[in-house]
């Protein structure tokens, strides 16, 4: 049974790699190139993008009153996100060297680039920046938490977990007492031996 699960995990990873190749092809179709770690469009594409831009005033006017009234609730989460970002960074800075775990690179998760799209107005750019930060921080923290969980408690839950992190499938099955001591050590070793970009 465990071999079947490992084979499925391998197939999933292969499919993820295939998906990444397709996404790279799609990026080529959208005609941007990487220059100095930035996606850069040709002048012609940027000109076409600018023609599609909706003014900030029109964007605001076309927004529903309920959308406008809910925006303070969205942005109220900014401070907790900043605190989570800071505390998670300090946590891994202090703890991961002790555990022998490679630190998570924040820049791989918190990415700001959508504000450079010429077809977005200033309000859309602000919204995109907020969403990039919020989702990036949450993904960054999930990766820190998943490495911590793999080190300390790599055991699946009895109930099915939605949105489990990528490491979860390889965890020890719930209640498998026979495999626990060896599995815990194997999980820690795998974590320490993990390549730079898994």
N, C-alpha and C positions, 0 to 999 in steps of 0.2 A: 504493500500500500504506500509506504513512504517513497519507494522508488517511482511509483506512478505520479505522486505529487511532485517530486523533484523533476520528473520529465515534463510535467505540465508547466512548472515554473520556468524551465528552460525554454519551452515553446513560447511562453508569454514574453520572455526577454527577447527572443528572436523576432517575434512580431513587433515588439517595441522598436527594435533596431530597424526593421523594415519600414515601419511607420516614419521613423526619423529620416530615412532616405527619401521617402515620398514627400515629406515636408521640405526637404532641401530642394527637390525638383520643383516644388510649388514656388519656393522663394525665387528660383531662377526664372520661372514664368512671370513673376511679378516685377522682374527687371531691376533688382537692386543688387549692389555689390558691397562687399565688406571692405572698408577702408579705415585703418586705425581703430579697429574694433567698433565701427559704426556702420549701420546700413545706410548706403547712399544711393539715391535715385538719380537718374540722368535729369538734366534740365527740362527736357521734354515731358518726362513723367511728372516732375514737380509742378510744372505749369498746368498740366491736366488736373493734378490734385487740387491746386489752388482754385481752379474754376468750379470745383465741386464743394468748396467750403461754404457752409451756412454761417452767416454773421452771428456773433454772440447774442446780439439783441433779438434776432429772429428765432434763434435756438431757445432763448429764455421765454420769448412770447409764445412759442409753440409748445412749451412744456405745460403739463397739466398742473393745476393748483395743488393737487395732492402730492405730486412729485416735488414741487417746490417746498411744500410744508414738511416733507419727510427728510429733506437734505440736512437739517441740523442733526438729526438722529444718526445719519451716516457719518458725518464728520466728527461727531462727539466721540467716536471710537478711536480717533487719532491718538489721544494721549495714552490710553491703555496699550495701543499697538507700539508706541514708542517705548513705553516702559517694558513691555514684553521683549522687544528687540534688544534693549539694553541688558536686561537681566539674563536672557538666554545667552547673549554674547559673553557676559561675565561668567556665567555658569560653565560654559564649555572651556573658556580660557583657564579657569581654575581647576576644573575636574578632569577634563579629557587628557591632559598630560599625565595625571596620576594613574588613569586607567590604561594609558597607552593607546588611546583612540585618536585618530587623525581629526583635527578640527574641521568643522563645516565651513566652507568658504561662502560667506554672506553674499558676495557679489555674484555667485552662481544662481541665487534665488531672488534677490532684490535687484530688479533690472528696470532702469528708466530709459526708455527710448521712444515711446509712442508720442511724446510731446513734440517730436521732430516731424511728424506727419503733416504735410502742408494742407491737407483737407480738413483738419480739425481746427475749430475756433478756440479761443482762450478758455472758455468754460469747459469745453470737452477735454482740453489738454489738462486742466486742473483735475477734472474727474479721472482721467486716465492715469495721472500721476498718483492720485490717492489710491486707486484700485491696484496699481502696480506695487505700491508700497505695502498695502494691506495684505494682498495675496502672497507677495514675495516674503514678507515677514512670517506669515503663517506657514508657508512651505519650508522656510529656513528653520523655524522652531520645530516643525514636525520632523525634519531630518535630524536635528539635535536630539529630540526626544526618542526617535526610533533607534539611534545609536546607543543611547542610554538604556533603553529597554532591552536591546539585544545584549548588552553587557550584563545587566542585572537580572532580567526576568524574561528570557526569550521563550515564553510559554503562550500558546494560543488560548483564547477564551473559550468557554464551553459554547456560548452563544455566537452566532455569526456576527461579525463586525463589519459595518459598512464603511467604506473609505479607508480601509487599513493601509498602512504604509507599505512600501515595496519589500521590506525585510520580513514582514509578518508571515508570509507563506512558508518560509524556511524555519519558523519557530517550532518548538516541540509541541506535540499535541497535548491538549488538556488531559490531565490524569495519567500521562505516560510516565509513571514513577520509575520504571525500569531503565529508561534512557536518560533520566534527568541529569545525574552528575556528569556523565560523559558529554551529553549534549550541551550543557552549560559551558564547559571548557571549549568544546568545538566551536560554539557560537562566538565566544570571546576571541578565540584564535582567528576565526574567519574575519571578524571585525578588525582586528589588528593587522591582518594580512591583506585587507581589501585594497584594491588598486586605487590610484588617485581619483579617477573618474569612472566609477562603477556604472 
